[in-house]
Amino acid sequence: MPQWQNLFTALREHDIRVSADDMPRPVGGGDISSAWRIRTENSAVFLKTGPASALDMFQAEADGLRELAKADAVRVPKVLGCIYSGKESLLALEWIDFELASVSAEWILGRNLAKLHHYSADRFGWQRDNTIGSTPQHNAWSDDWVQFLKEYRIGFQLELAAKNGFTGELQELGARLLDNIGAYFSDYWPEASLLHGDLWGGNWATSDSVPVIYDPAVYYGDRETDIAMTKLFGGFGPAFYEAYEDAWPLAAGSAERERLYQLYHVLNHLNIFGAAYLGRAEGIMRDLI
């Protein structure tokens, strides 16, 4: 349980005036941090709490939300503060009441995501590293998308898998895939689009029929990576994809690259959650090879 009085003092120093008679109550959150709702003097606040070591992760999430907000495309929670106090850290965001998503909201999300992806950079990567789940995600700027994908995405996850004891066939398949990964980009060179980076069904919702995205793993890369992630675990209906395609159709060959981009996330799940994802990772690589 967090040491709330210390954290309350730190919040007040950031002009977040918590109510003295209202203790935070736990709410549904992710696997990485604890999540809470607390009242301030005139509103509610969403808090993520963790040990002091989580501060950089929280700061990266805050920076990612601010980066997404710059595009003025999809609503994201407003960052109120990122705070360290004693042995604990927290991220404070505006509280947003969510509702069940409708077909029209999915359509709006598809259209607005295309607008987000039109917000681009001159290179691939980002100004800072962050995390994908609890895994470090390296975002060093690069002019070469294929090299970025090979070194900082799939290659890094394979190296981490080897350290976690997943050797043998997984690494053999991985080496073969990385040697030939350029074949998927022989006639395709993506723009460096602003990406959510971890866009699965649990990282979006609606409020007053307006889509909201959160828990990002932001960087600039191929927009197809966001679309591929939406298809990995479900949570997006036909209206979402129809609206996206209407706003900005995907390039030829996207179906083949989709599995390549999904592999990054499956390998990450292997590294976080264990061997239950080993067969799936090896199966994707066999198909790609």
N, C-alpha and C positions, 0 to 999 in steps of 0.2 A: 504494500500500500504506500503510495507517495506521501512524503512529508508535506502535507498541504499548507501548513502555516508558512513554511519557508517559500513555497511556490507562490502562495497568495501575495507575499511581500514582493517577490520578483515581478509578478503580474502588475501590481499597482505601480511599480517603477516604470512599467511600459504603458501606463495610463489605461490599463484594463482593470476597472474597479469592480472586483468581485464582491458579491453580497456576503456579509459576515455571517448571516444565518442560513446560508444555502450551501451545503456541501456538494461537491461534484458527484454525479451518479454515473455508473458505468454504462456505456452503450456499445453496440456491436462494432467491432473494429477488425483489424487484420491479424495476421499471425505474428507480426513483428513488434507492435507497440500496443499499449493499453489505451483505450479511448474513453473519453468522458464528456459529459455535458454539464455546464455550470452557468448559473445566472450571473450577469453583471447588473449594474444599477439600472440599465435600460434595455438589455437584450440578453441573448444567450450566446455562449461561446463553446466551440468544439475544441477539445484538448487532446493531444497525443502526448503521453508521458513515457519516459524510458530512463535508463541510467545515463550518467554523464557521457559515456562513450557514444550515445545516440545523437549527441548534439550536431555533429557534422552531417549525419543522415537527415535530421530535421531541417538543418539549414539548406541542404541541397533540395529537399522537397519544397521549402519555401521559395527558393530561387526559381525552381521549375514552375511553380504556380504563377509567379510574377512574369516569367518568360511567356507562358501561355496567355496570360492576360494581355500582353503587348499586342498580340495578333487581333484582339477584339473580334474573335470568331466564335468561340464556345465559352460559356460561362464557367468560371472556376471559383472556388471559395477564396475570399479575400484573406490575405495573411495579416494577422494582428500582431504577432510577435514570435520570436524564437528565443527561448530563455534557458539559461543555465543557473542552477541554484544548488550549491553544495554537491551532493552526489547524484543529483537528478537533473534532467533536462526536459523541456516540453516545447511543443509547437502549438500555438493558439491560432485558430481559424474562425471565421464567422460561422455561426450555426445556420444551417439551411434545412428547412423541413422538406423532406422528400415525399414523393407520392408514386403510385404505380405508373409505370411508363405506358404511354398510349402509342398507337401506330403513327399518329401525327407527330409525336415527340421523336420517334425513331427517324422519321423523314427529316425533321429539322436537324437532328444530330448528324445525319449523313451529309446534308447540305453544308452545315457549319464546319464539319470536319474537313471537307474539301477546301473551305475558305482558310481554315487553320493551316492546311498543308501548302497553300499558296504563299504563306509567310515563310520566307526562305533566307538562307545564308549563302555566302560565297564558298564555304567549305563544309565538310562533314565533321560532326563532332559537337563540342560545346565548350563554353568557357571554363567548366569545372567538371570533375567527376561526380558521380552520384551512386545510387544503388538501384538494382533491379530485385525487388524483394529485399532480402538481407544480403545479397551478393554485391560486391563492388562492381560498378560499371564504369569503365574507362572511356573517356570522351575526348582524347587528344585530337586537336584539329588535324584534318587530313584533306588533301586534294584528290585522293584516290579512294572511291567508295569500296571497290573490291578489296583493296588492302585493309581498309578500316574494318570491313565485315570479317575478313579473314583473321586479322590480328586481335582486334578489340572485342569481337563478339563471339563467333564460333570457336576460334582458336583459344581464346582465353577460357571459355567454358570447358573445353576439352582438357586444357592444362589443369584446371581446378578439379575436374573429374578424376584425372590420374592421381592427384594428391589425395583424393577421397577414396582411392582404392579401386576405381573403375578403369581397369586397364584392358588388356586382351583385345577382343574383337572390336569393342567400342573405339579404341584408339587406332586400330588398323583401318577401320572404316573411315574414321575422322581424317586420318592422314591422306587417304586416297581422295576424299571429298575436297579437302583444302588444296590439294595439288591441281584439281581440275575446276575449281570454283569459278574461274574466269569465264568458263564456257557459258554460264548463265547470263553473261553480260556482254556477249560478243557484238550485239547490235542494240544495246540498251544502256543508256547512261542517265541515271536519275538525277533530279534536282535535290538539293540539300534542304528538304522541307522541315519545318518545325514539327516535331513528333511528340505525342503524349508519351509513347515509349512502352506503356504497359496497359494497353487499352483492352481489357477483358470485361465481361459483363458486370463484374463486381465493382468496377471503377467508374461507373456512370449512373446517373439517376436523373429524375426530373423534379422541378419545383415550379408550381404554377404553369405547368406544361412546357417549361423551358429546360432543355437538357443541361446538365452540369457534369463536368468531368473532374476527377480528383485522383489523388495518389499517383502522380506521374513519375516517369523515369525519363525525363526530357533530354533530348539531343536533336541535332539536325541530321537527317538521313533520308533514305528512300521512303516515300510515303506508303509504299506497298507493305512496309513492315507493320505499320499500325493496322492496316486492313487484314493482314495475315493473322495478327494476334486476335482480332475480333472473331475470327472463325475457329480458333483453337479450342475454346471452351464454351462457345455459345453465348447467348445473351443479346443477340442482335437479329432483328427480323428482316424480311425482304424489303420493307420500306426503307430501311437504313441504306442498304446496298443500292437500291434503285436511285435514291436521292443522290448518293455519292457519285454514281456513274453518270447521272444526268448532269451534275455540276462539273465533273472532271473525270472522264473515262480513263480507266487503267490502260496501260500500254500492252501491246502484244507480248505474250510470254509471261504475264503476271501469274497465271495459274501454276507454272513450273517454279517460279521464284517463291511462291507462297509457302511451299513446304520447306524451302531453304530458310526462310525467315522464321517459320514456326520452330525449326530445330533449335534455334537459340534459346527460346523459352522452355522447350522440353528439356534441354540440357541443364538449364538453370533449375528447373524443378527436380531434376535428378540430383543436383548438387545440394539442394536445400532439403528435400524430402526423402531422398534415398532411392533404393533399387527398384521401387515400384515403377519408375519411369525409364528404367534401363532398356527394356524390350522395345518401348515406343521410340526411344532415341535411335536405337540400332535399326529399327524398321524404316524410319524416315531416311536414314543415311543409305541404306540398301536401295531404296526407291530412287534416291537422287543420283546415286552412282550408276 
